[in-house]
Amino acid sequence: MNNNNIKHNILVSNLMEDYNPQALAKGIAKRVKARRLELNLTQSALSKRSGVSLGSLQRFENQSEISLKSLLKIAVALNATEEFKQLFSKVNYQSISDVIKNQENKTRQRGRKND
């Protein structure tokens, strides 16, 4: 396999991770565990601090499965709420024409696509 094929495969792999919910969840779980260990907390200590059951925390770290409510509780306990505040925030404008175009459009109350 030549260098270009290797680079292409790595790029495709990275893109698939960006758009794969399971890969995203796994990455979040890995970062939560890393933050917990940075703070020198045991799973039990984080469980108590966050109010999330030990079993839920263990399942999250091992299988990347957790409810949004529990994930938010863990984020609060780990002082990592800023990332959630930015989730789904408005798009940054690239030019003044983008700002004008946005102001001309009404804020949507409903979506139209059923896909």
RAZIHU-V709154 format. One record per backbone hydrogen bond with DSSP energy under -1.0 kcal/mol. CO is the residue of the C=O (numbers start at 1). NH is the residue of the N-H. Records with the same first field share a line. If there is no record, write none. Layout:
BEGIN
CO=NH, NH
END
This chain:
BEGIN
2=6
3=7
4=8
5=9
6=10
7=11
8=12
9=13
10=14
11=15
12=16
13=17
14=18
15=19
20=24
21=25
22=26
23=27
24=28
25=29
26=30
27=31
28=32
29=33
30=34
31=35
32=36
33=37
34=38
35=39
36=41
37=40
42=46
43=47
44=48
45=49
46=50
47=51
53=57
54=58
55=59
56=60
57=61
58=62
59=63
60=64
67=71
68=72
69=73
70=74
71=75
72=76
73=77
74=78
75=80
76=79
81=85
82=86
86=89
95=99
96=100
97=101
98=102
99=103
100=104
101=105
END
